[in-house]
Amino acid sequence: MKNFDNSPRLNSIAISVVVPVRDEEKSIRALLDGLLSQTLPPNEIVITDGGSVDQTRAIIEEFIQRGAPVRLFTDNDSLPGRSRNIGVRNARNDWIAFIDAGIRPTTDWLQALADKVINQPDAEVVYGSYEPITDSFFEECAAIAYIPPPTTTDEGPVRPYSIVSSLMPRKAWEQAGGFPEHLRSAEDLLFMNRVEAAGFRIVRAPHAVVHWSIQPGLWKTFRRFVVYARNNIRAGLWKNWQAPILRRYAILFVLALPAIFFGARWLVVPVALWIGLLSARALRALWQNRVCYSAGWLRNCFRFIVIVPILATLDLATFVGSGLWAARDWPRD
């Protein structure tokens, strides 16, 4: 039996890693193995299962029986925000790290987060970085299409804030009022905005990297972004996503109206403009990612051919998700 040493070391801090899960039998084992192999082991891993109907809980229990510092809490039907809140409430330490299932941390992920707190006395909230897992050509193109490219810092490239690679004191969670519990997604964005608004000193840890699985095909991408779009409006963040897309398509709709008088042939104009806009966005994405996804002109040509339909799929998902919000949530939100 493996000996799990979760005692805090000299020049380190005791950390509780909080993980929300639900139906993650395909990914939870890899996540726990990754957390237990950290150069700075977590003092405990607090998991809240939000109602799994697969083997997720059984796999977690295997780790507990082997003596791993894992604690499992269950809730019949909870969304990620509630699951995280349950985890933090039951955590035994004042420092909380957040990560999700479906993600693989590098072995020094937790150490890189903790080093910022240890070495920078004014650091209160630490955000690491993330990299998409691109095991296929489609996943590579999808990453280029919709994942924000990294920015350059003195310590290396870093992507925008993400809750799945973060470390903060319990007081930050308390003052932010915890995570919203009614959202399937975007709850993390609201929470991080509240933490920042509360005035906590935020620092970046570019070397604290986790690897994130993205959807492997157009249909799964469409379904995922329908959920994102619906909950983005519920979270009140539609100006950051839906608004520019709606304006773009409103212009195309106005340009299509003359077809009433000039016939269907006129629709060639807005369709050509639509394809041109998608093409321009694809070229922009390729340019922005030219460093992190460097390639020759031929591979970029093939990327372009795949990225254009991905962008069209994201736009369609935006409209469908927004429509679902209008049909199901508008009277209540």
C-alpha positions in Angstrom: 0.0 0.0 0.0 1.3 3.4 -0.9 2.2 5.7 2.0 0.5 9.0 1.6 2.4 11.8 3.4 0.2 14.8 3.6 1.9 16.6 6.5 2.9 20.2 5.7 6.7 20.6 5.0 9.0 23.4 6.1 8.5 26.5 4.1 5.1 25.3 2.9 1.5 25.7 3.9 -1.3 23.3 4.6 -3.8 23.2 1.7 -7.2 21.7 1.1 -7.9 21.0 -2.5 -11.6 21.3 -3.3 -13.1 19.3 -6.2 -16.7 19.2 -7.4 -17.6 16.1 -9.3 -20.6 14.5 -11.0 -20.5 11.4 -13.3 -16.7 11.6 -13.7 -15.8 7.9 -13.7 -13.6 8.4 -16.8 -11.5 11.2 -15.4 -11.6 11.1 -11.6 -8.9 8.4 -11.2 -6.4 10.4 -13.3 -7.2 13.6 -11.3 -6.6 11.9 -7.9 -3.5 10.2 -9.1 -2.2 13.6 -10.3 -3.0 15.3 -7.0 -1.5 12.6 -4.9 1.7 12.8 -7.0 2.3 16.5 -6.3 5.7 17.7 -5.2 3.8 19.5 -2.5 1.1 17.0 -1.5 -2.3 18.5 -0.5 -3.1 18.2 3.2 -6.4 16.9 2.1 -8.6 16.5 -1.0 -12.2 17.4 -0.3 -14.6 16.1 -3.0 -18.3 16.9 -3.2 -20.3 14.5 -5.5 -23.3 16.3 -6.8 -25.4 13.2 -7.7 -23.3 10.8 -9.8 -25.1 7.8 -11.2 -22.0 6.1 -12.5 -19.0 4.7 -10.7 -17.5 8.0 -9.6 -18.2 7.5 -5.9 -16.9 3.9 -5.9 -13.6 5.0 -7.5 -13.2 7.7 -4.9 -13.9 5.2 -2.1 -11.1 3.0 -3.4 -8.6 5.9 -2.8 -10.1 6.5 0.7 -9.7 2.8 1.6 -6.1 2.9 0.4 -5.4 5.6 3.0 -5.3 8.6 0.6 -6.1 12.0 2.3 -9.5 12.2 0.5 -12.8 13.1 2.1 -16.0 12.6 0.2 -19.2 14.5 0.7 -22.4 13.8 -1.3 -25.3 15.9 -2.3 -28.3 14.5 -4.2 -28.5 17.2 -7.0 -26.0 20.0 -6.8 -24.4 22.2 -9.4 -20.7 23.1 -9.4 -21.1 26.2 -7.3 -22.9 24.4 -4.5 -20.5 21.5 -4.6 -17.5 23.9 -4.2 -19.3 25.6 -1.3 -19.9 22.4 0.5 -16.2 21.4 0.0 -14.9 24.7 1.4 -17.3 24.6 4.4 -15.9 21.2 5.3 -12.3 21.9 4.5 -9.9 21.8 7.5 -7.4 24.3 6.3 -7.4 28.0 5.8 -5.8 27.8 2.3 -8.1 26.4 -0.4 -7.0 25.3 -3.9 -9.6 24.7 -6.6 -9.5 22.2 -9.4 -12.1 20.3 -11.4 -12.5 16.7 -12.7 -11.5 16.2 -16.3 -8.3 18.2 -15.6 -4.7 16.9 -15.1 -2.4 19.0 -13.0 1.4 19.0 -13.6 3.3 17.5 -10.7 4.5 20.9 -9.4 1.1 22.6 -9.8 0.3 23.0 -6.1 3.9 23.9 -5.2 3.9 26.6 -7.8 0.7 28.1 -6.4 2.0 27.9 -2.8 5.4 29.4 -3.6 3.7 32.6 -4.5 2.0 32.9 -1.1 5.2 31.8 0.7 7.6 34.1 -1.2 5.3 37.1 -1.7 3.9 38.2 1.7 1.3 40.5 0.0 0.0 37.7 -2.2 -3.5 36.7 -1.2 -5.1 35.0 -4.2 -3.1 33.1 -6.7 -4.2 32.1 -10.2 -2.1 29.7 -12.2 -2.6 28.8 -15.8 -4.1 26.1 -18.0 -3.4 24.4 -21.3 -6.0 22.5 -23.4 -5.3 18.9 -24.2 -5.0 18.7 -28.0 -4.7 15.0 -28.8 -6.4 15.3 -32.1 -6.3 17.8 -35.0 -9.9 18.9 -34.3 -9.1 19.6 -30.6 -6.1 21.7 -31.7 -8.3 23.7 -34.0 -11.0 24.1 -31.3 -8.4 25.4 -28.9 -7.3 28.0 -31.4 -10.9 28.9 -32.2 -12.2 29.6 -28.7 -9.6 29.4 -25.9 -8.1 32.8 -25.1 -4.4 32.8 -26.1 -1.8 33.3 -23.4 -0.2 36.6 -22.6 3.5 37.0 -22.0 4.8 37.8 -18.5 8.3 37.9 -17.0 7.8 34.3 -15.7 6.3 32.9 -18.9 3.0 32.8 -20.8 -0.2 32.7 -18.8 -3.8 32.4 -19.8 -6.7 34.4 -18.2 -7.9 33.7 -14.6 -9.4 30.3 -14.1 -10.9 28.8 -10.9 -9.6 25.4 -11.8 -6.0 26.6 -11.2 -6.3 28.8 -8.1 -5.3 29.1 -4.5 -6.8 31.5 -1.9 -7.5 31.9 1.8 -10.9 30.9 3.2 -11.6 34.5 3.9 -11.6 35.3 0.2 -14.4 32.7 -0.3 -16.3 34.1 2.7 -16.1 37.8 1.7 -17.1 36.9 -1.9 -20.2 35.2 -0.5 -19.2 31.8 -1.9 -20.1 30.5 -5.3 -23.5 31.1 -6.8 -25.4 27.8 -6.6 -28.1 28.2 -9.2 -25.8 28.2 -12.3 -24.5 25.2 -14.4 -21.6 27.4 -15.6 -20.3 31.0 -15.3 -20.6 30.7 -11.5 -16.8 30.7 -11.3 -16.6 33.9 -13.3 -19.0 35.7 -10.9 -17.1 34.4 -7.9 -13.7 35.5 -9.3 -15.2 39.0 -10.1 -16.5 39.2 -6.5 -13.1 38.2 -5.1 -11.4 40.9 -7.2 -14.0 43.5 -6.2 -13.4 42.6 -2.5 -9.9 44.0 -2.9 -7.8 40.9 -2.4 -4.2 41.1 -3.8 -4.1 38.8 -6.8 -0.9 37.4 -8.3 -0.2 35.1 -11.2 1.7 31.8 -11.1 2.4 30.9 -14.8 4.2 27.7 -13.8 1.1 26.3 -12.0 -0.3 24.6 -15.0 -3.3 22.2 -15.3 -4.2 20.5 -18.6 -7.9 20.8 -19.5 -9.8 18.4 -21.8 -11.9 20.0 -24.5 -14.8 18.6 -26.5 -13.6 16.2 -29.3 -16.2 17.0 -32.0 -18.7 19.5 -33.3 -21.8 18.0 -31.7 -20.3 17.9 -28.2 -18.9 21.3 -28.7 -22.3 22.6 -29.7 -24.0 21.0 -26.7 -21.4 22.4 -24.3 -21.7 25.9 -25.6 -25.5 25.9 -25.5 -25.1 25.3 -21.7 -22.5 28.0 -21.5 -24.6 30.5 -23.4 -27.7 30.0 -21.4 -26.0 30.3 -18.1 -23.9 33.2 -19.2 -27.1 35.2 -19.6 -28.4 33.9 -16.3 -25.2 35.2 -14.7 -25.8 38.7 -16.2 -22.6 38.5 -18.3 -24.3 38.6 -21.8 -22.5 41.9 -22.7 -19.2 40.0 -22.7 -20.3 37.3 -25.1 -23.8 37.5 -26.6 -24.0 41.2 -27.3 -21.2 41.4 -30.0 -22.5 38.3 -31.7 -26.1 39.5 -31.7 -25.0 42.9 -33.2 -23.0 41.1 -35.9 -26.0 39.0 -36.9 -28.4 41.9 -36.7 -26.4 43.6 -39.4 -26.5 40.5 -41.5 -30.3 40.3 -41.0 -30.7 43.9 -42.1 -28.6 43.3 -45.2 -30.8 40.3 -46.0 -34.1 42.3 -46.0 -33.7 43.6 -49.6 -34.3 40.0 -50.7 -38.0 40.8 -50.1 -37.9 43.1 -53.1 -35.0 41.7 -55.2 -35.6 38.0 -54.7 -33.6 35.2 -53.2 -30.6 36.0 -55.3 -29.9 38.9 -53.0 -29.2 36.5 -50.2 -25.8 35.9 -51.8 -24.7 39.2 -50.4 -25.3 38.5 -46.7 -24.2 34.9 -47.0 -20.9 36.0 -48.6 -20.5 38.6 -45.9 -21.2 36.0 -43.2 -18.6 33.6 -44.7 -16.2 36.6 -44.9 -16.7 37.4 -41.2 -16.2 33.8 -40.1 -13.0 33.7 -42.2 -11.7 36.9 -40.7 -12.3 35.6 -37.2 -10.5 32.3 -38.1 -7.5 34.2 -39.5 -7.4 36.4 -36.4 -7.5 33.3 -34.1 -4.6 31.8 -36.1 -2.6 35.0 -35.8 -3.2 35.3 -32.1 -2.1 31.7 -31.5 0.9 31.8 -33.9 3.4 31.4 -31.1 1.7 28.8 -28.9 0.5 26.8 -31.9 3.2 27.5 -34.4 3.0 25.7 -37.7 3.7 26.1 -41.4 1.4 27.6 -44.0 0.0 24.2 -45.1 -1.1 23.1 -41.7 -2.6 26.5 -41.0 -4.6 26.2 -44.2 -6.1 22.9 -43.0 -6.6 24.6 -39.6 -8.5 27.4 -41.2 -10.8 24.9 -43.0 -11.7 23.3 -39.6 -11.9 26.5 -37.5 -14.5 28.2 -39.7 -17.2 25.6 -39.1 -16.2 25.5 -35.4 -16.9 29.3 -35.2 -20.2 28.8 -37.0 -21.1 26.1 -34.5 -20.3 28.4 -31.6 -22.5 31.1 -33.0 -25.4 28.7 -33.5 -24.9 27.4 -29.9 -25.0 31.0 -28.7 -28.4 31.6 -30.3 -29.8 28.3 -29.1 -28.6 28.8 -25.6 -29.9 32.3 -25.5 -33.2 31.1 -26.8 -33.4 28.5 -24.1 -32.8 31.2 -21.5 -35.6 33.3 -23.0 -38.0 30.3 -23.0 -37.1 28.8 -19.6 -35.4 31.3 -17.4 -36.5 34.8 -18.4 -39.6 35.0 -16.2 -37.6 33.9 -13.2 -34.1 35.6 -13.7 
